[in-house]
Amino acid sequence: MISAERVARIVSILGHPMLVMPLATWLAVRSRDATVAAGASAIGAVLLLGNLVLVFSAIQVRRGRWRHVDASSSHERRALNLFLLCLFAVAAAAIWFEQGFSPLFLALFLSAAIILLALLTSPLWKLSLHVAFIAFAAFVPGSIGVGVGIATFGTVVAWSRLKLGRHAPADLIAGLLAGVAAGIVFQTG
């Protein structure tokens, strides 16, 4: 029989922002009837960012700066969030200069804003980026049914983060509020 902790680990991995956001991007592109080139560009950009984050995390572990790519300790998390903030801000600026205001620019900008909020509020709580990005992703596809499905999965991810001891309930609530706010701005932008 599979243990609850093992299920929580699997769910936590599947709910990782670098898996959730490419899926949300693909769903958004599909639902908005974007051109194939625009869709490939958006998905490619998000996948590139995800791979850069994985490489950065692996280098930190290999150099002995981090214990695990999960970046669970406060110094690891701060380093990761600073890297993410710079990465998403540069990506948003690049899209702005290439396309002007676009859904991809807005998504990258709002992603940077979530990460900045996590950095600024770190003395108060450990804002759950897993929950924040799933809540944000629930708004991205533009389909209520898909959004509800993503949100439902988000509740299971929140449980997994609690089960693994990665967050306290306040961290999850902060992540939820940040993600919902970003999602509302995205839909109205």
Contact map, one row per residue, 1 for C-alpha under 8 A:
111000000000000000000000000000000000000000000000000000000000000000000000000000000000000000000000000000000000000000000000000000000000000000000000000000000000000000000000000000000000000000000
111101100000000000000000000000000000000000000000000000000000000000000000000000000000000000000000000000000000000000000000000000000000000000000000000000000000000000000000000000000000000000000
111111100000000000000000000000000000000000000000000000000000000000000000000000000000000000000000000000000000000000000000000000000000000000000000000000000000000000000000000000000000000000000
011111110000000000000000000000000000000000000000000000000000000000000000000000000000000000000000000000000000000000000000000000000000000000000000000000000000000000000000000000000000000000000
001111111000000000000000000000000000000000000000000000000000000000000000000000000000000000000000000000000000000000000000000000000000000000000000000000000000000100110000000000000000000000000
011111111100000000000000000000000000000000000000000000000000000000000000000000000000000000000000000000000000000000000000000000000000000000000000000000000000000000000000000000000000000000000
011111111110000000000000000000000000000000000000000000000000000000000000000000000000000000000000000000000000000000000000000000000000000000000000000000000000000100000000000000000000000000000
000111111111000000000000000000000000000000000000000000000000000000000000000000000000000000000000000000000000000000000000000000000000000000000000000000000000101110110000000000000000000000000
000011111111100000000000000000000000000000000000000000000000000000000000000000000000000000000000000000000000000000000000000000000000000000000000000000000000000100010000000000000000000000000
000001111111110000000000000000000000000000000000000000000000000000000000000000000000000000000000000000000000000000000000000000000000000000000000000000000000000000000000000000000000000000000
000000111111111000000000000000000000000000000000000000000000000000000000000000000000000000000000000000000000000000000000000000000000000000000000000000000001100100000000000000000000000000000
000000011111111100000000000000000000000000000000000000000000000000000000000000000000000000000000000000000000000000000000000000000100000000000000000000000000100110000000000000000000000000000
000000001111111100000000000000000000000000000000000000000000000000000000000000000000000000000000000000000000000000000000000000000000000000000000000000000000000000000000000000000000000000000
000000000111111100110000000000000000000000000000000000000000000000000000000000000000000000000000000000000000000000000000000000000000000000000000000000000000000000000000000000000000000000000
000000000011111110110000000000000000000000000000000000000000000000000000000000000000000000000000000000000000000000000000000000000100010000000000000000000100100000000000000000000000000000000
000000000001111111110000000000000000000000000000000000000000000000000000000000000000000000000000000000000000000000000000000000000100000000000000000000000000000000000000000000000000000000000
000000000000001111111000000000000000000000000000000000000000000000000000000000000000000000000000000000000000000000000000000000001100110000000000000000000000000000000000000000000000000000000
000000000000000111111100000000000000000000000010010000000000000000000000000000000000000000000000000000000000000000000000000000000000000000000000000000000000000000000000000000000000000000000
000000000000011111111110000000000000000000000000010000000000000000000000000000000000000000000000000000000000000000000000000000000000000000000000000000000000000000000000000000000000000000000
000000000000011111111111000000000000000000000000000000000000000000000000000000000000000000000000000000000000000000000000000000000000110010000000000000000000000000000000000000000000000000000
000000000000000011111111100000000000000000000100000000000000000000000000000000000000000000000000000000000000000000000000000000000000110010000000000000000000000000000000000000000000000000000
000000000000000001111111110000000000000000100110000000000000000000000000000000000000000000000000000000000000000000000000000000000000000000000000000000000000000000000000000000000000000000000
000000000000000000111111111000000000000000000000000000000000000000000000000000000000000000000000000000000000000000000000000000000000000000000000000000000000000000000000000000000000000000000
000000000000000000011111111100000000000000000000000000000000000000000000000000000000000000000000000000000000000000000000000000000000000011011000000000000000000000000000000000000000000000000
000000000000000000001111111110000000000001100100000000000000000000000000000000000000000000000000000000000000000000000000000000000000000000011000000000000000000000000000000000000000000000000
000000000000000000000111111111000000001000100000000000000000000000000000000000000000000000000000000000000000000000000000000000000000000000000000000000000000000000000000000000000000000000000
000000000000000000000011111111100000000000000000000000000000000000000000000000000000000000000000000000000000000000000000000000000000000000011000000000000000000000000000000000000000000000000
000000000000000000000001111111110000000000000000000000000000000000000000000000000000000000000000000000000000000000000000000000000000000000011100000000000000000000000000000000000000000000000
000000000000000000000000111111111100001001000000000000000000000000000000000000000000000000000000000000000000000000000000000000000000000000001000000000000000000000000000000000000000000000000
000000000000000000000000011111111100001000000000000000000000000000000000000000000000000000000000000000000000000000000000000000000000000000000000000000000000000000000000000000000000000000000
000000000000000000000000001111111100000000000000000000000000000000000000000000000000000000000000000000000000000000000000000000000000000000001110000000000000000000000000000000000000000000000
000000000000000000000000000111111100000000000000000000000000000000000000000000000000000000000000000000000000000000000000000000000000000000000100000000000000000000000000000000000000000000000
000000000000000000000000000011111110000000000000000000000000000000000000000000000000000000000000000000000000000000000000000000000000000000000000000000000000000000000000000000000000000000000
000000000000000000000000000011111111011000000000000000000000000000000000000000000000000000000000000000000000000000000000000000000000000000000000000000000000000000000000000000000000000000000
000000000000000000000000000000001111111000000000000000000000000000000000000000000000000000000000000000000000000000000000000000000000000000000000000000000000000000000000000000000000000000000
000000000000000000000000000000000111111100000000000000000000000000000000000000000000000000000000000000000000000000000000000000000000000000000000000000000000000000000000000000000000000000000
000000000000000000000000000000000011111110000000000000000000000000000000000000000000000000000000000000000000000000000000000000000000000000000000000000000000000000000000000000000000000000000
000000000000000000000000000000000111111111000000000000000000000000000000000000000000000000000000000000000000000000000000000000000000000000000000000000000000000000000000000000000000000000000
000000000000000000000000010011000111111111100000000000000000000000000000000000000000000000000000000000000000000000000000000000000000000000000000000000000000000000000000000000000000000000000
000000000000000000000000000000000001111111110000000000000000000000000000000000000000000000000000000000000000000000000000000000000000000000000000000000000000000000000000000000000000000000000
000000000000000000000000000000000000111111111000000000000000000000000000000000000000000000000000000000000000000000000000000000000000000000000000000000000000000000000000000000000000000000000
000000000000000000000000100010000000011111111100000000000000000000000000000000000000000000000000000000010000000000000000000000000000000000000000000000000000000000000000000000000000000000000
000000000000000000000100110000000000001111111110000000000000000000000000000000000000000000000000000000000000000000000000000000000000000000000000000000000000000000000000000000000000000000000
000000000000000000000000000000000000000111111111000000000000000000000000000000000000000000000000000000000000000000000000000000000000000000000000000000000000000000000000000000000000000000000
000000000000000000000000000000000000000011111111100000000000000000000000000000000000000000000000000000000000000000000000000000000000000000000000000000000000000000000000000000000000000000000
000000000000000000001100100000000000000001111111110000000000000000000000000000000000000000000000000000000000000000000000000000000000000000000000000000000000000000000000000000000000000000000
000000000000000001000100000000000000000000111111111000000000000000000000000000000000000000000000000000000000000000000000000000000000000000000000000000000000000000000000000000000000000000000
000000000000000000000000000000000000000000011111111100000000000000000000000000000000000000000000000000000000000000000000000000000000000000000000000000000000000000000000000000000000000000000
000000000000000000000000000000000000000000001111111110000000000000000000000000000000001100000000000000000000000000000000000000000000000000000000000000000000000000000000000000000000000000000
000000000000000001100000000000000000000000000111111111000000000000000000000000000000000000000000000000000000000000000000000000000000000000000000000000000000000000000000000000000000000000000
000000000000000000000000000000000000000000000011111111100000000000000000000000000000000000000000000000000000000000000000000000000000000000000000000000000000000000000000000000000000000000000
000000000000000000000000000000000000000000000001111111110000000000000000000000000000000000000000000000000000000000000000000000000000000000000000000000000000000000000000000000000000000000000
000000000000000000000000000000000000000000000000111111111000000000000000000000000001000000000000000000000000000000000000000000000000000000000000000000000000000000000000000000000000000000000
000000000000000000000000000000000000000000000000011111111100000000001000000000000000000000000000000000000000000000000000000000000000000000000000000000000000000000000000000000000000000000000
000000000000000000000000000000000000000000000000001111111110000000000000000000000000000000000000000000000000000000000000000000000000000000000000000000000000000000000000000000000000000000000
000000000000000000000000000000000000000000000000000111111111000000000000000000000000000000000000000000000000000000000000000000000000000000000000000000000000000000000000000000000000000000000
000000000000000000000000000000000000000000000000000011111111100000001010000000010000000000000000000000000000000000000000000000000000000000000000000000000000000000000000000000000000000000000
000000000000000000000000000000000000000000000000000001111111110000001000000000000000000000000000000000000000000000000000000000000000000000000000000000000000000000000000000000000000000000000
000000000000000000000000000000000000000000000000000000111111111000000000000000000000000000000000000000000000000000000000000000000000000000000000000000000000000000000000000000000000000000000
000000000000000000000000000000000000000000000000000000011111111111001000000000000000000000000000000000000000000000000000000000000000000000000000000000000000000000000000000000000000000000000
000000000000000000000000000000000000000000000000000000001111111111111000000000000000000000000000000000000000000000000000000000000000000000000000000000000000000000000000000000000000000000000
000000000000000000000000000000000000000000000000000000000111111111000000000000000000000000000000000000000000000000000000000000000000000000000000000000000000000000000000000000000000000000000
000000000000000000000000000000000000000000000000000000000011111111000000000000000000000000000000000000000000000000000000000000000000000000000000000000000000000000000000000000000000000000000
000000000000000000000000000000000000000000000000000000000001111111100000000000000000000000000000000000000000000000000000000000000000000000000000000000000000000000000000000000000000000000000
000000000000000000000000000000000000000000000000000000000001111111100000000100000000000000000000000000000000000000000000000000000000000000000000000000000000000000000000000000000000000000000
000000000000000000000000000000000000000000000000000000000001111111111010000100000000000000000000000000000000000000000000000000000000000000000000000000000000000000000000000000000000000000000
000000000000000000000000000000000000000000000000000000000000100111111010000000000000000000000000000000000000000000000000000000000000000000000000000000000000000000000000000000000000000000000
000000000000000000000000000000000000000000000000000000000000100001111111000000000000000000000000000000000000000000000000000000000000000000000000000000000000000000000000000000000000000000000
000000000000000000000000000000000000000000000000000001001101100001111110000000000000000000000000000000000000000000000000000000000000000000000000000000000000000000000000000000000000000000000
000000000000000000000000000000000000000000000000000000000000000000011111000000000000000000000000000000000000000000000000000000000000000000000000000000000000000000000000000000000000000000000
000000000000000000000000000000000000000000000000000000001000000001111111110110010000000000000000000000000000000000000000000000000000000000000000000000000000000000000000000000000000000000000
000000000000000000000000000000000000000000000000000000000000000000010111110110000000000000000000000000000000000000000000000000000000000000000000000000000000000000000100000000000000000000000
000000000000000000000000000000000000000000000000000000000000000000000011111110000000000000000000000000000000000000000000000000000000000000000000000000000000000000000000000000000000000000000
000000000000000000000000000000000000000000000000000000000000000000000011111111000000000000000000000000000000000000000000000000000000000000000000000000000000000000000000000000000000000000000
000000000000000000000000000000000000000000000000000000000000000000000000111111100000000000000000000000000000000000000000000000000000000000000000000000000000000000000000000000000000000000000
000000000000000000000000000000000000000000000000000000000000000011000011111111110000000000000000000000000000000000000000000000000000000000000000000000000000000000000000000000000000000000000
000000000000000000000000000000000000000000000000000000000000000000000011111111111000000000000000000000000000000000000000000000000000000000000000000000000000000000000000000000000000000000000
000000000000000000000000000000000000000000000000000000000000000000000000011111111100000000000000000000000000000000000010000000000000000000000000000000000000000000000000000000000000000000000
000000000000000000000000000000000000000000000000000000000000000000000000001111111110000000000000000000000000000000000000000000000000000000000000000000000000000000000000000000000000000000000
000000000000000000000000000000000000000000000000000000001000000000000010000111111111000000000000000000000000000000000000000000000000000000000000000000000000000000000000000000000000000000000
000000000000000000000000000000000000000000000000000000000000000000000000000011111111100000000000000000000000000000110110000000000000000000000000000000000000000000000000000000000000000000000
000000000000000000000000000000000000000000000000000000000000000000000000000001111111110000000000000000000000000000000010000000000000000000000000000000000000000000000000000000000000000000000
000000000000000000000000000000000000000000000000000000000000000000000000000000111111111000000000000000000000000000000000000000000000000000000000000000000000000000000000000000000000000000000
000000000000000000000000000000000000000000000000000010000000000000000000000000011111111100000000000000000000000100100000000000000000000000000000000000000000000000000000000000000000000000000
000000000000000000000000000000000000000000000000000000000000000000000000000000001111111110000000000000000000000110110000000000000000000000000000000000000000000000000000000000000000000000000
000000000000000000000000000000000000000000000000000000000000000000000000000000000111111111000000000000000000000100000000000000000000000000000000000000000000000000000000000000000000000000000
000000000000000000000000000000000000000000000000100000000000000000000000000000000011111111100000000000000000000000000000000000000000000000000000000000000000000000000000000000000000000000000
000000000000000000000000000000000000000000000000100000000000000000000000000000000001111111110000000000000001101100000000000000000000000000000000000000000000000000000000000000000000000000000
000000000000000000000000000000000000000000000000000000000000000000000000000000000000111111111000000000000001100100000000000000000000000000000000000000000000000000000000000000000000000000000
000000000000000000000000000000000000000000000000000000000000000000000000000000000000011111111100000000000000000000000000000000000000000000000000000000000000000000000000000000000000000000000
000000000000000000000000000000000000000000000000000000000000000000000000000000000000001111111110000000000001000000000000000000000000000000000000000000000000000000000000000000000000000000000
000000000000000000000000000000000000000000000000000000000000000000000000000000000000000111111111000000011101100000000000000000000000000000000000000000000000000000000000000000000000000000000
000000000000000000000000000000000000000000000000000000000000000000000000000000000000000011111111100000001000000000000000000000000000000000000000000000000000000000000000000000000000000000000
000000000000000000000000000000000000000000000000000000000000000000000000000000000000000001111111110000000000000000000000000000000000000000000000000000000000000000000000000000000000000000000
000000000000000000000000000000000000000000000000000000000000000000000000000000000000000000111111111100011000000000000000000000000000000000000000000000000000000000000000000000000000000000000
000000000000000000000000000000000000000000000000000000000000000000000000000000000000000000011111111111001000000000000000000000000000000000000000000000000000000000000000000000000000000000000
000000000000000000000000000000000000000000000000000000000000000000000000000000000000000000001111111100000000000000000000000000000000000000000000000000000000000000000000000000000000000000000
000000000000000000000000000000000000000000000000000000000000000000000000000000000000000000000111111100000000000000000000000000000000000000000000000000000000000000000000000000000000000000000
000000000000000000000000000000000000000000000000000000000000000000000000000000000000000000000011111111000000000000000000000000000000000000000000000000000000000000000000000000000000000000000
000000000000000000000000000000000000000000000000000000000000000000000000000000000000000000000011111111001000000000000000000000000000000000000000000000000000000000000000000000000000000000000
000000000000000000000000000000000000000000000000000000000000000000000000000000000000000000000001001111101100000000000000000000000000000000000000000000000000000000000000000000000000000000000
000000000000000000000000000000000000000000000000000000000000000000000000000000000000000000000001001111111100000000000000000000000000000000000000000000000000000000000000000000000000000000000
000000000000000000000000000000000000000000000000000000000000000000000000000000000000000000000000000011111110000000000000000000000000000000000000000000000000000000000000000000000000000001000
000000000000000000000000000000000000000001000000000000000000000000000000000000000000000000010010000001111111000000000000000000000000000000000000000000000000000000000000000000000000000000000
000000000000000000000000000000000000000000000000000000000000000000000000000000000000000000011011000111111111100000000000000000000000000000000000000000000000000000000000000000000000000000000
000000000000000000000000000000000000000000000000000000000000000000000000000000000000000000010000000011111111110000000000000000000000000000000000000000000000000000000000000000000000000001001
000000000000000000000000000000000000000000000000000000000000000000000000000000000000000000000000000000111111111000000000000000000000000000000000000000000000000000000000000000000000000001000
000000000000000000000000000000000000000000000000000000000000000000000000000000000000000110110000000000011111111100000000000000000000000000000000000000000000000000000000000000000000000000000
000000000000000000000000000000000000000000000000000000000000000000000000000000000000000110010000000000001111111110000000000000000000000000000000000000000000000000000000000000000000000000000
000000000000000000000000000000000000000000000000000000000000000000000000000000000000000000000000000000000111111111000000000000000000000000000000000000000000000000000000000000000000010001000
000000000000000000000000000000000000000000000000000000000000000000000000000000000000000100000000000000000011111111100000000000000000100000000000000000000000000000000000000000000000010000000
000000000000000000000000000000000000000000000000000000000000000000000000000000000001110110000000000000000001111111110000000000000000000000000000000000000000000000000000000000000000000000000
000000000000000000000000000000000000000000000000000000000000000000000000000000000000100000000000000000000000111111111000000000000000000000000000000000000000000000000000000000000000000000000
000000000000000000000000000000000000000000000000000000000000000000000000000000000000000000000000000000000000011111111100000000001001000000000000000000000000000000000000000000000110010000000
000000000000000000000000000000000000000000000000000000000000000000000000000000001001100000000000000000000000001111111110000000001000000000000000000000000000000000000000000000000000000000000
000000000000000000000000000000000000000000000000000000000000000000000000000000001000100000000000000000000000000111111111000000000000000000000000000000000000000000000000000000000000000000000
000000000000000000000000000000000000000000000000000000000000000000000000000000000000000000000000000000000000000011111111100000000000000000000000000000000000000000000000000000000100000000000
000000000000000000000000000000000000000000000000000000000000000000000000000000001000000000000000000000000000000001111111110001101000000000000000000000000000000000000000000000000000000000000
000000000000000000000000000000000000000000000000000000000000000000000000000001001100000000000000000000000000000000111111110000000000000000000000000000000000000000000000000000000000000000000
000000000000000000000000000000000000000000000000000000000000000000000000000000000000000000000000000000000000000000011111111000000000000000000000000000000000000000000000000000000000000000000
000000000000000000000000000000000000000000000000000000000000000000000000000000000000000000000000000000000000000000001111111111100000000000000000000000000000000000000000000000000000000000000
000000000000000000000000000000000000000000000000000000000000000000000000000000000000000000000000000000000000000000000111111111100000000000000000000000000000000000000000000000000000000000000
000000000000000000000000000000000000000000000000000000000000000000000000000000000000000000000000000000000000000000000001111111000000000000000000000000000000000000000000000000000000000000000
000000000000000000000000000000000000000000000000000000000000000000000000000000000000000000000000000000000000000000000000111111000000000000000000000000000000000000000000000000000000000000000
000000000000000000000000000000000000000000000000000000000000000000000000000000000000000000000000000000000000000000000000111111100000000000000000000000000000000000000000011000000000000000000
000000000000000000000000000000000000000000000000000000000000000000000000000000000000000000000000000000000000000000000100111111110000000000000000000000000000000000000010001000000000000000000
000000000000000000000000000000000000000000000000000000000000000000000000000000000000000000000000000000000000000000000100110011111001000000000000000000000000000000000000001101100000000000000
000000000000000000000000000000000000000000000000000000000000000000000000000000000000000000000000000000000000000000000000000001111111000000000000000000000000000000000010001101110000000000000
000000000000000010000000000000000000000000000000000000000000000000000000000000000000000000000000000000000000000001100100000000111111100000000000000000000000000000000000000000100000000000000
000000000001001110000000000000000000000000000000000000000000000000000000000000000000000000000000000000000000000000000000000000011111110000000000000000000000110000000000000000100000000000000
000000000000000000000000000000000000000000000000000000000000000000000000000000000000000000000000000000000000000000000000000000011111111000000000000000000100110000000000000100110010000000000
000000000000000000000000000000000000000000000000000000000000000000000000000000000000000000000000000000000000000001000000000000111111111100000000000000000000000000000000000001111111000000000
000000000000000010011000000000000000000000000000000000000000000000000000000000000000000000000000000000000000001000000000000000001111111110000000000000000000000000000000000000100010000000000
000000000000001010011000000000000000000000000000000000000000000000000000000000000000000000000000000000000000000000000000000000000111111111000000000001100100000000000000000000000010000000000
000000000000000000000000000000000000000000000000000000000000000000000000000000000000000000000000000000000000000000000000000000000011111111100000000001100100000000000000000000010011001000000
000000000000000000000000000000000000000000000000000000000000000000000000000000000000000000000000000000000000000000000000000000000001111111110000000000000000000000000000000000000011111000000
000000000000000000011001000000000000000000000000000000000000000000000000000000000000000000000000000000000000000000000000000000000000111111111000001001000000000000000000000000000010001000000
000000000000000000000001000000000000000000000000000000000000000000000000000000000000000000000000000000000000000000000000000000000000011111111000011111100000000000000000000000000000001000000
000000000000000000000000000000000000000000000000000000000000000000000000000000000000000000000000000000000000000000000000000000000000001111111100001000000000000000000000000000000001001101100
000000000000000000000001101100000000000000000000000000000000000000000000000000000000000000000000000000000000000000000000000000000000000111111100001000000000000000000000000000000000001001100
000000000000000000000001101110100000000000000000000000000000000000000000000000000000000000000000000000000000000000000000000000000000000011111110011000000000000000000000000000000000000000000
000000000000000000000000000100110000000000000000000000000000000000000000000000000000000000000000000000000000000000000000000000000000000000111111001000000000000000000000000000000000000000100
000000000000000000000000000000100000000000000000000000000000000000000000000000000000000000000000000000000000000000000000000000000000000000001111111000000000000000000000000000000000000000000
000000000000000000000000000000000000000000000000000000000000000000000000000000000000000000000000000000000000000000000000000000000000000000000111111100000000000000000000000000000000000000000
000000000000000000000000000000000000000000000000000000000000000000000000000000000000000000000000000000000000000000000000000000000000000000000011111110000000000000000000000000000000000000000
000000000000000000000000000000000000000000000000000000000000000000000000000000000000000000000000000000000000000000000000000000000000000001001011111111000000000000000000000000000000000000000
000000000000000000000000000000000000000000000000000000000000000000000000000000000000000000000000000000000000000000000000000000000000000011111111111111100000000000000000000000000000000000000
000000000000000000000000000000000000000000000000000000000000000000000000000000000000000000000000000000000000000000000000000000000000000001000001111111110000000000000000000000000000000000000
000000000000000000000000000000000000000000000000000000000000000000000000000000000000000000000000000000000000000000000000000000000000000001000000111111111000000000000000000000000000000000000
000000000000000000000000000000000000000000000000000000000000000000000000000000000000000000000000000000000000000000000000000000000000011011000000011111111100000000000000000000000000000000000
000000000000000000000000000000000000000000000000000000000000000000000000000000000000000000000000000000000000000000000000000000000000011001000000001111111110000000000000000000000000000000000
000000000000000000000000000000000000000000000000000000000000000000000000000000000000000000000000000000000000000000000000000000000000000000000000000111111111000000000000000000000000000000000
000000000000000000000000000000000000000000000000000000000000000000000000000000000000000000000000000000000000000000000000000000000000000000000000000011111111100000000000000000000000000000000
000000000000001000000000000000000000000000000000000000000000000000000000000000000000000000000000000000000000000000000000000000000010011000000000000001111111110000000000000000000000000000000
000000000000000000000000000000000000000000000000000000000000000000000000000000000000000000000000000000000000000000000000000000000000000000000000000000111111111000000000000000000000000000000
000000000010000000000000000000000000000000000000000000000000000000000000000000000000000000000000000000000000000000000000000000000000000000000000000000011111111100000000000000000000000000000
000000010011001000000000000000000000000000000000000000000000000000000000000000000000000000000000000000000000000000000000000000000110000000000000000000001111111110000000000000000000000000000
000000000000000000000000000000000000000000000000000000000000000000000000000000000000000000000000000000000000000000000000000000000110000000000000000000000111111111000000000100000000000000000
000000010000000000000000000000000000000000000000000000000000000000000000000000000000000000000000000000000000000000000000000000000000000000000000000000000011111111100000000000000000000000000
000010111011000000000000000000000000000000000000000000000000000000000000000000000000000000000000000000000000000000000000000000000000000000000000000000000001111111110000000000000000000000000
000000010001000000000000000000000000000000000000000000000000000000000000000000000000000000000000000000000000000000000000000000000000000000000000000000000000111111111110000000000000000000000
000000000000000000000000000000000000000000000000000000000000000000000000000000000000000000000000000000000000000000000000000000000000000000000000000000000000011111111111100000000000000000000
000010010000000000000000000000000000000000000000000000000000000000000000000000000000000000000000000000000000000000000000000000000000000000000000000000000000001111111100000000000000000000000
000010011000000000000000000000000000000000000000000000000000000000000000000000000000000000000000000000000000000000000000000000000000000000000000000000000000000111111100000000000000000000000
000000000000000000000000000000000000000000000000000000000000000000000000000000000000000000000000000000000000000000000000000000000000000000000000000000000000000011111111000000000000000000000
000000000000000000000000000000000000000000000000000000000000000000000001000000000000000000000000000000000000000000000000000000000000000000000000000000000000000011111111000000000000000000000
000000000000000000000000000000000000000000000000000000000000000000000000000000000000000000000000000000000000000000000000000001010000000000000000000000000000000011001111111100000000000000000
000000000000000000000000000000000000000000000000000000000000000000000000000000000000000000000000000000000000000000000000000000000000000000000000000000000000000001001111111100000000000000000
000000000000000000000000000000000000000000000000000000000000000000000000000000000000000000000000000000000000000000000000000000000000000000000000000000000000000001000011111110000000000000000
000000000000000000000000000000000000000000000000000000000000000000000000000000000000000000000000000000000000000000000000000010000000000000000000000000000000000000000011111111000000000000000
000000000000000000000000000000000000000000000000000000000000000000000000000000000000000000000000000000000000000000000000000011110000000000000000000000000000000000000011111111100000000000000
000000000000000000000000000000000000000000000000000000000000000000000000000000000000000000000000000000000000000000000000000000110010000000000000000000000000010000000011111111110000000000000
000000000000000000000000000000000000000000000000000000000000000000000000000000000000000000000000000000000000000000000000000000000000000000000000000000000000000000000000111111111000000000000
000000000000000000000000000000000000000000000000000000000000000000000000000000000000000000000000000000000000000000000000000000110001000000000000000000000000000000000000011111111100000000000
000000000000000000000000000000000000000000000000000000000000000000000000000000000000000000000000000000000000000000000000000000111111100000000000000000000000000000000000001111111110000000000
000000000000000000000000000000000000000000000000000000000000000000000000000000000000000000000000000000000000000000000000000000010011001000000000000000000000000000000000000111111111000000000
000000000000000000000000000000000000000000000000000000000000000000000000000000000000000000000000000000000000000000000000000000000001000000000000000000000000000000000000000011111111100000000
000000000000000000000000000000000000000000000000000000000000000000000000000000000000000000000000000000000000000001001000000000000001000000000000000000000000000000000000000001111111110000000
000000000000000000000000000000000000000000000000000000000000000000000000000000000000000000000000000000000000000001000000000000000011111110000000000000000000000000000000000000111111111000000
000000000000000000000000000000000000000000000000000000000000000000000000000000000000000000000000000000000000000000000000000000000001001100100000000000000000000000000000000000011111111100000
000000000000000000000000000000000000000000000000000000000000000000000000000000000000000000000000000000000000000000000000000000000000000100000000000000000000000000000000000000001111111110000
000000000000000000000000000000000000000000000000000000000000000000000000000000000000000000000000000000000000011001000000000000000000000100000000000000000000000000000000000000000111111111000
000000000000000000000000000000000000000000000000000000000000000000000000000000000000000000000000000000000000000000000000000000000000001111110000000000000000000000000000000000000011111111100
000000000000000000000000000000000000000000000000000000000000000000000000000000000000000000000000000000000000000000000000000000000000000000100000000000000000000000000000000000000001111111110
000000000000000000000000000000000000000000000000000000000000000000000000000000000000000000000000000000000000000000000000000000000000000000000000000000000000000000000000000000000000111111111
000000000000000000000000000000000000000000000000000000000000000000000000000000000000000000000000000000100110010000000000000000000000000000110000000000000000000000000000000000000000011111111
000000000000000000000000000000000000000000000000000000000000000000000000000000000000000000000000000000000000000000000000000000000000000000110100000000000000000000000000000000000000001111111
000000000000000000000000000000000000000000000000000000000000000000000000000000000000000000000000000000000000000000000000000000000000000000000000000000000000000000000000000000000000000111111
000000000000000000000000000000000000000000000000000000000000000000000000000000000000000000000000000000000100000000000000000000000000000000000000000000000000000000000000000000000000000011111
